[in-house]
Structures are given as structure tokens and as C-alpha cells.
Amino acid sequence: MDEAHLLRNVDGTLFATLRQIKGDFTILSTGTLTVAGVDDIMAYLRLLQPINAERYYAPGHLRSLGFDPEEFDPFKLPDSDNCADILRQNSYAYDHFVRGKPAEEQGVLLRKMLKGWVIRRTYSSKVPRDSKVSIAASLPRYSTVALETQHSAQHQPIVDGLLKVIGKKLCFIDENTGRRKWSFAALRRLILVSDWAYFDIVHDYLMTEDVAKALDDNELLRGMLAMAQSVYDEVEVPAEDDKLAILAQFIEAGPKLRIFCYDLAEIVVKEKNNVVVWVHTPAMQAVLGQICKTVNVEALVFHSKLTSRARSEMLDKFTRTPNASLVLIVSYALASVGLNFQGSCCNVWHFDPASDDAQKLQARSCVVRLHNPYNQVFIREYYVKRTFSDRIARNNFRKAFPGLLAELDGGRAGQMDLDEEGNFKFEPWCYLEGRLLKASHPKCQGLNLKPIPVAEFIRFILDANTTTVTISGAD
């Protein structure tokens, strides 16, 4: 089964149906082993383990193997023990010996549990094994354009004020446990305000359960403007029959929305391209869907209220009709990162920045895949300066430092220290004839080249495929 992460709900019909299928062997293929958390692993275990695997842990059976039932832990057995794998690779072992452990310990235990089942392929792998070409070399090339903009002088003070007020509610102390927790409601509001200055006024009106209704509401954009006008007198609400005037007034408070409309015209309508658009919130899915409808572009909104059949039909339409000016609007939060659009489009738009680099990679990999008929994939990333979304992007950059340093200097990654100024110490690199070379490279010897500062070097690597375009808030 491909996209096996869709099985993670062990109470769902897909899991129940697949469990009824009998065969000599089972192959589960996925690029996203876990989606919501490590508990997703239960579906794989229940599908692959022998029937009634818990019988292995019956006291009599453990005694017959020479183990004390009171103190037995399969993960304390030597890996070479003949009983180790069969006693680890089942849901009983996960429930009793893995679940609830600290994250670091869970990772070690899961590695032992799955090592006999999982065949992992990375970008450096060669398939078939005797091939001279790696997976990375077989993927289509991709290039990224980062579109930076900002709110106008009229709207930036509104955004600043809301970010300050809502930001205080982002983290709170749970009264029952005394532990610090994140408020996802505040997080959602901060992201939406970054996209449209007046969004906090309509936040409670446009909730997740309203997406399907909002997509059918031809007065949605005008209604949102009217609600904003009730608080801000300067907001104008055009006549209800003037759709383009409504759209023009609406996007005044959303600099990313203005760029989005331009991209719709140039890339989708004019060039007849299909596009995948990534957002964080259902509310923004509804807004972008309505904008597409206003300019007569067909939008397929992949939201949580669709039935399994409706989702399947929507994806089938998108993947089977390339170059049809279709816009598929998907959410990072809806497990959309495992979908496959390789034969239908070569355009990926991150309207909202991904929460982390792994999520961004997964979203991009929906299109940057083997056997994609397109040789080039074009990625666009939308950023608004001085907003919470911009903060997410900057945090992602900081989180990328340790992993990238380890990858570049893998032989000494476990021994890296900080220098006297608190910076990572790693072998210096230099520019030479337009190339990045380690300072120890023979070509660099005797040239007295100045090493590149760490921050500049990391930024160079992360932005190697990225062109940044700055667009003023007034444009």
C-alpha cells in the first residue's frame, strides 16, 4: 500500500478494510512514518504483527523462554537474542514499554522495534542498489522565489497592536498541571492577522466548521469587509454586485493576497498552470478559495469536512487534468504533506511558511518526486515583514543551524564545541572562482583567502536555490 500513513487511525474504515485483505507478504510505503505523533505507529504494528501477539507475554510462555514475567522488558534483551525482534515488534510491546516514555528514549526504543521491518531510502540511496545514479540526482530540479512584502503604513500599526495583545496569550500555564502550554487558538489568530490586517475581527465568525459553508457564500469577502468597517471607519464596502471592487478593497489589507492575485493572473490563467497552495488555517483556505472564484479560477479546497470519497475525487481531478489552470488549496495540518501531485503540476506556493524545515520538505516533495514528467519545479514562498509569519520563518532558519552543521562536518559533528564568542566551531569555508570550498582544499592553499563568516555561510547554503524579491506594501 502506498501512502501508508493514511492508516494511522486504527478505528477507521481504511484500516479495517485493509486488514481483511490476505496475502503472502505486506509492503507499506510512506514518506511520512508518523503524522500526529509516535502513536501513529500502532497502525503499522497491528497490521503487521501476528494475530493475538499479546500471547507472547503470557507468564507461562515467558517462563518457558527462561524469563521472569515480573521483570521482563524485551528492549533490555541483547539485539542478538533470537527472541528480541518477535517480542518487540507488536502493539503490546509499544503499549507497555514505549508509550509514555520521554521523547529521546522513545526514539531509541522505536529504532529497535522497527529495524527488522523498515527499509529506509534517503536522497543518497541508489535504486536499484547497483545503479550509479542516486535518488537525489534523479529528482527534478527546483528553484525557489521568496516574495517579501509588508503591510502598508495604514495597516502596520493595526497588525503591531494585535500581535502584541494576542502574543501574550500564545503561551499559558495550565491550572491543573502547572505546566506551560501553547494556545493553538492564539497561534491561529497570529497567523491570520499576518495575512489580513482585519482578520481578528472575523476570527470567531470564520471557524474550521464553517469552511464548506464559507466556500459557498458568494458574499464572504464583502461580509468580512463589513465586519471590519464596524470597527475601522476607514474601511470601504463596495456595492454587492461589484465583485472586482470588493476584491480590490479586500486585498488592500493583505499584501500577500495582492501578490497571490497577480500570480493567479500570470501563472495560472495566462500560462495555464496547475498550482498547489499551502496554508496553515481553514479560514485562509476559504478566503483564497473565494478569491479564486471571484476571478473565475477553479479552486479545489482540500478541507477537513470533505468525505473520503469527495477528497479522492478532488485529487483525482487535479492529478488527471494537468495544465488546466486548477488551484489546489491544502493545509499543512490536514496530513496533506503525504499526497502525490507529481504528474499534474510543477508549481508549489507556500502562502504561509511551514512550521519547520521538515514540514516544508514534505510539502515540496509532493511535487519534487521521481518520475515527475516536469524537469523543473517552481516554488514560491510568501513573506510579510514584521508579522508573526515572518517570525516563524526566522525561527526555522535558526533551527536549521545545528542539523546543517552536522551534515557539512559529519565526521566531527558529535565533537563540535562553541568558541569564546558562543559560535559553532567547524572547519572554515572560502569562496574561490564562484565555488564554495573547504579552507583545507588543495586549491585554497597559499592563497590567503578570507573564511566566510558562519552566519553568511549557512544563509548561502539555505538560499542556494532561492531568489528573494522584495515588494513594497504600496504595490
Secondary structure, DSSP 8 states (H G I E B T S, - for coil): --SGGGG--TTSHHHHHHHT---S------S-S-SS-GGGHHHHHHHHS-TTGGGGG-HHHHHHTT--TTT--GGGS-TT-TTHHHHHSSHHHHHHHTTTS-HHHHHHHHHHHHTTT-----TT--SSTT-SS-HHHHS-EEEEEEEEE---TTTHHHHHHHHHHHHTTSEEE-TTT--EEE-HHHHHHHHHHHH-TTHHHHTTTS-GGGHHHHHH-TTHHHHHHHHHHTT-TT-----TT-HHHHHHHHGGG-HHHHHHHHHIIIIIIIT---EEEEES-HHHHHHHHHHHHHTT-EEEE--TTS-HHHHHHHHHHHHHSTTS-EEEEEEGGGTGGG---TTT-SEEEESS--SSHHHHHHHHHTTS-TT-S-SEEEEEEEEETTSHHHHHHHHHHHHHHHHHHHHHTGGGGGG--B-TTS-B----EEEETTEEEETTSGGGTTS------HHHHHHHHHTTTEEEEE--TT-
